[in-house]
Amino acid sequence: MRTPEEYIEDLKKMKPNVYMEGKRVSRDHHLLMYGIRVIAKTFELAMDPKYKDLLVTKSHITGQEINRFTHIAQSPEDLLKKQEMIRKLCHITGGCIQRCMGCDAINALSVVTYEVDKAYGTDYHKNFLKYLEYFQKNDLTAAAAQTDVKGDRSLRPHQQPDPDLYVRIVKKTDEGIIVRGAKNHITMAAYADEIIVLPTRAMTEKDKDYAVAFAIPADTEGVKLITRVAYPRPRKELHCPAEVYGVGDSFVVFDDVFVPWERVFLCGEWPYAGVLAHHFANFHRHSYTGCKPAVTDIILGASVLVSEYNGIRDKPHVRSRLVELVCVGELVYAAGIASAVTSTKHPSGTQIPNVIYTNVGRRHAGVHIYREYEILTELAGGLPATLPYEDEFINPETKPYLEKYIKRKEGIPAENIHRCFRFLSDTLCSALTGVSQVAGVHGGGSPIMEEIIIAASYNFGEKKKIAEYLAGIRSSLD
């Protein structure tokens, strides 16, 4: 397994194809470091005996110890460990751990390449297992590039006026395929080793050129990563763990990119495009039942802290708001537990989370995200939005006034109150918060997508039988 230092050094060796601030930059750019530090934690903590049980497991194909982020789930226990790991790591970095994207992509591919080979006699699964062994051996990170830019949402891929608005195969050769198009909202693409491309939706036969899945190094010729980074406001004296972490998202452009056949996992088998999109969403929504409760934990902790500092912790309305937050976070986590415990073993050997519970959990999180921030805003008051600059707490002329008038409950030092509200300002009012809120709705699939999956997958007929039996319409529940 790699160390954080080895991961960062490997990034520096990659060809510069990241674009930020109007120019092409290398991967040691200071803004990329906010996201790089998040991923580096997944390497660092794997070396820590305290976290080894969470982050280290054994490969089912080699028997060697590997980072759990490169693992294919083989049991309900594997799914539970992944969920627990993600929640804990998100506490440490203050938000999205990001590396689950690649983990969920390889799990989905392990299932669908097996099914495609059975249906078409292809060699995708064999190629995938070779790739997986390489991925695990080198402890790689991957950005999962699924969401196409899509153009006119009312039109299918083949109907778009510009055929490149979904990633597509433009040419096949004896050596591989050439692809063109773009994916959007792709977290960590600028600091990943690999990019794993998956279909974004179900396809028809006329869309078969868009039914493509593959993996390539993130600096492959023709790949352009047009990136923006969100991060907390820099600190001058009141440094804290949360200030060093952020997230980078990219438009990933494929400008006639060559992919060798051994790295192609779907190529025109259009009935399986939707199947692969579905499985990735299912695995990723299970991961979300780990990360979203962690975000709720942070909001809840901040709510408790500011309530105590404001002297209102014991008020009935505060208790009600705190319990509301507990219910959101723990119900989402419970859905993840349920999806793992009731998961199924696929013939490929991969353990698949229960699709109903993953989608119920993800939807519950998505529809409550703004309510959670509303509760914290209500309990914190307006100061997070109007807090003076840190410089004014440093300036000898203004510091005494601010320390005097920021005081809250007796016995709490002014510096602690300042640190609390500085953290609340970042949590509620920063650019990173805006990104996190939108991601809380749309990341891993918008609530409407979960509703579609639930409506298509849930056995409503069984529930109707119960009503019919109780109403005397049918004689038994059999």
Buried (B, 14 or more C-beta within 10 A) or exposed (E): BBBBEBBBEBBEEBEBBBBBEEEEBEBEBEBBBBBBBBBBBBBBBBBEEEBEEBBBBEBBBEEEEBBBBBBBBBBBEBBBBBBBBBBBBBBBBBBBBBBBBBBBBBBBBBBBBBBBBEEEEBBBBEBBBBBBBBBBBBBBBBBBBBBBBBBEEEEBBBEBEEBBBBBBBBEBEEEBBBBBBBBBBBBBBBBBBBBBBBBBBBBBEEBBBBBBBBBBBBBBEBBBBBBBBBBBBEBEEBEEEBBBBBBBBBBBBBEEBBBEBBBBBBBBBBBBBBBBBBBBBBBBBBBBBBBBBBBBBBBBBBBBBBBBBBEBBEEEEBEEBBEBBEEBBBBBBBBBBBBBBEBEEBEBBBBBBBBBBBBBBBBBBBBBBEEBBEBBBEBBEEBBEEBBEBEEBEBEEBBEEBBEEBEBEEEBEBEEBBBBBBBBBBBBBBBBBEBBBEBBBBBBBBBEBBEEBBEEEBEEEEEEBEEBBEEEEBEEEE
